[in-house]
Amino acid sequence: MRIRFSIVTKAVNTNTILHSDQGCQYQHDSYHRFLESKGIQASMSRKGNSQDNGRMESFFGILKSEMFYGYEKTFKSLNQLEQAIIDYIDYYNNKRIKIKLKGLSSVQYRTKSFG
């Protein structure tokens, strides 16, 4: 599980909640024991209800439309795809401007002082 590497190598604050859908991998006892051992609370969407996590559902829809669909055959390995996703998340947060955020990226909007 890639999530194990991320959790073990990054500082996690004590109020961390990890939200997922109800996929079988997220319901497994070993997954819940692992999260518990790291002080992380598991949270799951209701079955068949993508609205529970609408913002992330929307983000992954945009990610697939902008960097995956039509490019599937360009990724020669899982590592290449993983790096492309990491690069896209960086682009999305730091460079991709949004009209709703007054033409700023998400990070620019959060750090800008409007006072």
Sequence and secondary structure as in RCSB ss.txt:
>XXXX:A:sequence
MRIRFSIVTKAVNTNTILHSDQGCQYQHDSYHRFLESKGIQASMSRKGNSQDNGRMESFFGILKSEMFYGYEKTF
KSLNQLEQAIIDYIDYYNNKRIKIKLKGLSSVQYRTKSFG
>XXXX:A:secstr
 HHHHHHHHS   TT EEEE   HHHH HHHHHHHHHTT EEEE  TT GGGGHHHHHHHHHHIIIIITTTGGG 
 SHHHHHHHHHHHHHHHHHT  BGGGTTB HHHHHH    
